Amino acid sequence: RRAATARRATAEKRFPILSSRPASEGSLPNLPEGIAPGVVTGKSLEILLEWAKQKGFAIPAVNCVSTSSINACLEAARKMDSPIIIQFSSGGAQFYAGKGLDNKEFHAAIAGAVAGAYHVRALAEQYGIPVILHTDHCAKDLLPWLDGLLSADERYFERHGEPLFSSHMIDLSEEPLEENIELCTKYLERMAKMNVGLEMELGITGGEEDGVSNEDANPDDLYSKPEEIWQAYQALSKVPNGNFTIAAAFGNVHGVYQAGNVKLDPKILGNAQTYICEKLGLPEGSKPVKFVFHGGSGSEK
């Protein structure tokens, strides 16, 4: 019994969270019921995303590579009275872990993302803002990295009743559509058991990010079709307790561009909402899909 108590005490001190210290009082106006300062997961994540959709604003997402960049995001969100998405790419997570850690089998990338997640969890409540803790583009060859993060989510869920991360992105946009949907559905089934959200990508986001370049992508692939979005929505909606967003392509491109150099066509997203509403028999004006926008694209608005 004494050994078991000692093991529990050691485990609890492994990643200390300032749970006994009162959190700052957030000043977000009209924050919906069920949302509190700190990392939001499960039902709170659904409420926050739906609230943003109803209010007509996007929650900004920033890829972080250090404690300093995380803290800067938390400070900026507090100053703007805004929720924020703090996320890690595989390369950024590896950088976070430091050069001295081997990345064989994505060891450093997994450890760096987990370490960053605990940093966010320790401070988000103190800054008094709701934070979505997310991971960015995960292509097919990076799925072992995601598997490691999901294992961390499962261990955290067993102890705390919620996942470590709010959500994860799977980017199989370069794979055939059927394979993209099939694999995302399979992963969502695992994620839904512990209330982790999924972001999937349809079509290709142009430009370059985290060493992955789509600068020579077929222009047609930069624009998703309503039928494709419906096909993905229909499959993912069948997963019990599944919570998902879709990063559909409407010409958006990673990188910094002068306005006018990138042709954005956001009507694609509106047309997809209308198309899916008709399929589901929903009232006109309904917005069943939660969309994600990637890239800077040189937009002035």
C-alpha positions in Angstrom: 0.0 0.0 0.0 2.8 2.4 0.9 4.6 1.6 -2.5 1.3 2.3 -4.4 0.9 5.6 -2.6 4.4 6.6 -3.4 3.9 5.8 -7.0 0.7 7.9 -7.2 2.5 10.8 -5.5 5.4 10.6 -8.0 2.9 10.4 -10.9 1.0 13.4 -9.7 4.2 15.5 -9.5 5.4 14.5 -12.9 3.5 17.3 -14.6 2.4 19.7 -11.9 -0.7 21.8 -12.8 -1.6 24.8 -10.8 -5.0 23.5 -9.9 -5.1 24.9 -6.4 -4.3 28.4 -7.5 -7.5 30.4 -8.5 -7.7 31.1 -12.2 -8.0 34.6 -13.5 -11.4 35.9 -14.2 -12.0 36.0 -17.9 -13.7 39.0 -19.4 -14.9 37.5 -22.6 -18.3 39.1 -23.4 -21.3 36.8 -23.5 -19.2 33.7 -23.1 -21.7 30.8 -23.6 -22.6 28.5 -20.7 -20.3 25.5 -20.4 -17.1 27.4 -21.4 -14.5 28.3 -18.8 -10.9 29.5 -18.9 -8.4 26.8 -19.7 -8.2 24.1 -22.3 -11.6 23.1 -23.7 -12.4 19.6 -24.7 -15.4 17.4 -25.5 -18.7 19.1 -25.1 -17.1 22.4 -24.2 -15.2 22.3 -27.5 -18.4 21.7 -29.5 -20.1 24.6 -27.7 -17.2 27.0 -28.4 -17.0 26.1 -32.1 -20.8 26.4 -32.5 -20.8 29.7 -30.7 -18.1 31.1 -33.0 -20.1 29.9 -36.0 -23.3 31.5 -34.8 -21.5 34.8 -34.0 -19.8 34.8 -37.4 -16.1 34.9 -36.3 -13.1 32.6 -36.8 -11.0 31.5 -33.8 -7.3 32.2 -34.7 -4.9 29.3 -34.6 -1.1 29.7 -34.1 1.6 27.1 -34.6 3.9 27.4 -31.6 7.5 26.2 -31.3 8.5 27.3 -27.8 7.2 28.4 -24.4 7.8 32.0 -25.5 5.5 31.7 -28.5 2.8 29.9 -26.4 3.0 32.7 -23.8 2.8 35.4 -26.4 -0.4 33.8 -27.8 -2.0 33.5 -24.4 -1.2 37.2 -23.7 -2.5 38.4 -27.0 -5.7 36.4 -26.6 -6.2 37.8 -23.1 -5.7 41.4 -24.4 -8.2 40.8 -27.2 -10.7 39.0 -25.0 -10.7 36.1 -27.5 -10.5 32.4 -27.4 -7.5 31.0 -29.3 -6.3 27.8 -30.9 -2.7 26.8 -29.9 -1.3 24.1 -32.1 1.8 22.2 -32.9 3.1 20.8 -36.1 5.4 17.7 -36.1 8.4 19.9 -37.0 7.5 22.5 -34.5 7.0 19.9 -31.8 10.4 18.3 -32.6 12.0 21.8 -32.3 10.2 22.3 -28.9 11.8 19.1 -27.6 15.3 20.3 -28.4 18.1 19.2 -30.7 19.4 16.7 -28.1 16.4 14.4 -28.4 16.4 11.7 -31.1 13.4 11.8 -33.4 13.6 8.1 -34.3 10.0 6.9 -34.6 8.9 10.5 -34.0 10.1 10.3 -30.4 11.1 14.0 -30.1 8.0 15.2 -32.0 5.7 13.3 -29.7 7.5 14.4 -26.6 7.7 18.0 -27.7 4.0 18.2 -28.5 3.1 16.5 -25.1 5.4 18.9 -23.2 3.9 21.9 -25.0 0.4 20.6 -24.2 1.2 20.5 -20.5 2.7 23.9 -20.6 -0.5 25.3 -22.1 -2.6 23.4 -19.6 -0.6 24.9 -16.7 -1.0 28.5 -17.9 -4.3 28.8 -19.9 -6.5 29.0 -16.8 -4.2 31.6 -15.2 -4.6 33.8 -18.3 -8.3 33.5 -18.0 -9.1 32.5 -21.6 -10.5 29.4 -23.3 -7.9 27.6 -25.4 -8.3 24.9 -28.0 -5.2 22.7 -27.9 -4.7 21.2 -31.3 -2.1 19.6 -33.6 -1.6 20.7 -37.2 -1.2 19.0 -40.6 -0.6 15.3 -40.2 0.1 13.7 -43.6 0.0 9.9 -44.1 3.7 9.5 -43.4 3.2 11.3 -40.1 0.4 9.1 -38.8 2.8 7.3 -36.3 3.3 10.8 -34.7 -0.4 11.1 -34.3 -0.7 7.6 -32.9 1.8 8.5 -30.2 -0.2 11.7 -29.4 -3.5 9.7 -29.2 -1.8 7.3 -26.8 -1.0 10.3 -24.6 -4.6 11.4 -24.9 -5.8 8.0 -23.8 -3.5 7.9 -20.8 -4.6 11.4 -19.8 -8.2 10.5 -20.3 -7.9 7.5 -18.0 -6.6 9.7 -15.2 -8.5 13.0 -15.7 -11.7 12.0 -17.6 -10.7 14.2 -20.6 -8.0 14.0 -23.3 -4.7 15.9 -23.2 -5.4 17.7 -26.5 -8.7 19.2 -27.6 -8.4 17.9 -31.2 -6.0 16.8 -33.9 -5.7 17.4 -37.7 -5.3 14.6 -40.2 -4.3 15.9 -43.7 -4.7 13.2 -46.3 -5.7 15.7 -49.0 -3.0 14.3 -51.3 -4.4 10.8 -51.0 -7.5 9.5 -53.0 -10.7 10.9 -51.6 -12.0 7.5 -50.6 -8.9 6.6 -48.7 -8.9 10.1 -47.0 -12.4 9.6 -45.8 -11.9 5.9 -44.8 -8.8 6.6 -42.7 -10.3 9.8 -41.1 -13.4 7.9 -40.1 -11.3 5.1 -38.6 -9.3 7.6 -36.5 -12.4 9.5 -35.5 -13.8 6.3 -34.1 -10.8 6.0 -31.8 -10.8 9.7 -30.9 -14.5 9.9 -30.2 -14.2 7.4 -27.3 -12.2 10.0 -25.4 -13.9 13.2 -26.7 -11.1 14.3 -29.0 -12.1 16.3 -32.0 -10.9 15.7 -35.6 -10.0 18.2 -38.3 -9.8 16.7 -41.8 -8.6 18.3 -45.0 -10.3 18.1 -48.4 -8.5 19.6 -51.4 -5.1 21.0 -51.1 -3.9 24.2 -49.3 -1.3 25.7 -51.6 2.0 27.2 -50.7 4.5 25.8 -48.2 4.4 25.1 -44.5 6.6 23.0 -42.1 8.7 21.7 -45.0 5.7 20.5 -47.0 5.3 22.3 -50.3 2.2 22.4 -52.5 3.4 25.3 -54.6 3.1 23.2 -57.8 -0.3 21.7 -57.0 -2.9 21.3 -59.7 -5.0 24.5 -59.5 -8.2 22.4 -59.6 -7.1 20.7 -56.3 -7.2 24.1 -54.6 -11.0 24.2 -54.7 -13.2 21.6 -53.0 -16.5 20.4 -54.5 -19.8 20.4 -52.5 -20.2 16.7 -53.4 -16.8 15.9 -51.8 -17.6 17.8 -48.7 -21.0 16.1 -48.4 -19.3 12.7 -48.8 -16.9 13.4 -46.0 -19.6 14.9 -43.8 -21.9 12.0 -44.3 -19.3 9.4 -43.3 -17.9 11.2 -40.3 -21.4 12.0 -39.0 -22.0 8.3 -38.6 -19.4 8.0 -35.9 -21.0 7.9 -32.4 -19.9 11.0 -30.4 -17.8 12.2 -33.3 -16.8 15.8 -33.3 -15.2 17.0 -36.5 -14.3 20.1 -38.6 -13.5 20.2 -42.3 -10.7 22.2 -43.8 -12.1 22.5 -47.3 -10.1 24.3 -50.0 -11.4 27.5 -51.5 -8.1 28.7 -53.1 -6.5 29.5 -49.8 -2.7 29.3 -49.7 -0.1 29.1 -46.9 2.3 32.0 -46.8 2.3 35.8 -47.2 1.1 37.3 -50.5 0.1 40.7 -51.8 -3.7 41.0 -52.0 -4.9 39.9 -55.4 -2.2 37.4 -56.0 -4.3 34.5 -54.7 -7.8 33.9 -56.0 -10.1 33.1 -53.1 -13.6 31.7 -53.7 -15.3 31.4 -50.3 -18.7 30.9 -52.1 -17.6 27.3 -52.4 -18.1 27.0 -48.6 -21.5 28.6 -48.7 -22.6 26.5 -51.7 -21.5 23.4 -49.7 -23.6 24.4 -46.7 -26.6 24.9 -49.0 -26.0 21.5 -50.7 -25.7 19.6 -47.5 -28.7 21.4 -46.0 -30.8 20.2 -49.0 -29.5 16.6 -48.5 -30.4 16.7 -44.8 -33.7 18.5 -45.2 -32.5 21.4 -42.9 -34.0 24.9 -43.0 -32.6 27.3 -45.4 -29.6 29.2 -43.9 -28.5 26.4 -41.7 -24.8 25.8 -41.4 -24.3 22.1 -40.5 -20.5 22.1 -41.4 -17.9 23.6 -39.1 -15.2 24.8 -41.6 -11.5 25.5 -41.0 -9.6 28.1 -43.1 -5.8 27.5 -43.7 -3.2 30.0 -44.9 -2.8 33.7 -45.1 -3.6 34.0 -48.8 -3.1 37.8 -48.9 -6.6 38.6 -48.0 -7.3 42.2 -46.9 -10.4 41.2 -45.0 
